[in-house]
């Protein structure tokens, strides 16, 4: 197979592998070519191979039973994907891998890779490096999703209440409102309301006091609530 | 409020009440002011500033729209 070892070593998990190990991997593997929009594997299939993209571009997508699809990541050459089977012998792919353009990938048998990992701690460490990177990325995306939505809810509640009952004062718009009330109205926790209000105060959007909120920059709150640019 | 006395200190809500026609200007200038919760607090000057609109041109358009009502309230010849 015409894949230079130097290229294979660009794969994070193989960065410290020996030439002998890389040659073994190449001998055990097959090159698969997939046309644009076709799949390397489908979500739910037995994870019989791990893949290294050698050419083209692909994406990992996950769908739920209602047919909603989430794009997990875009894959570029020399990235490893679908490696779950190397860790779990009976595992199934948690997502589908679809080629965005005509693409090729090295299909490494999961059983073969698992046996290598057992005997080569460095290879396992490098796989863990890849996995922990993914976990951190997912954690920060989860954080964004969870907090952004709740911030919008809280913001809408403040604006709605301001429109109904606030008073214009010299340097802003003041409304009587406890954090407990705001949490209840916006369907979240007191802790989250406090955190969001503290963030707004730090950014100069509001000033908070005991059972009152003064809106200093109303347009900024409208932007958050409406998702304006 | 009389449409003729609209100024930078008029709130968006006052201005829209006095001259609903200016809603067209606010929409064409891509603001979110029409129907905004803050309309009774923000002035026209606040709105121009928030959306980065040149004040003179914006106010001129507002006044033109306010003085040319196109209300559909009859044939106008009665």
Interface residues (C-beta under 8 A of the other chain):
Chain A: X159 X160 X162 X163 X166 X168 X173 X218 X219 X221 X222 X225 X226 X228
Chain B: X32 X36 X37 X38 X39 X40 X41 X42 X46 X50
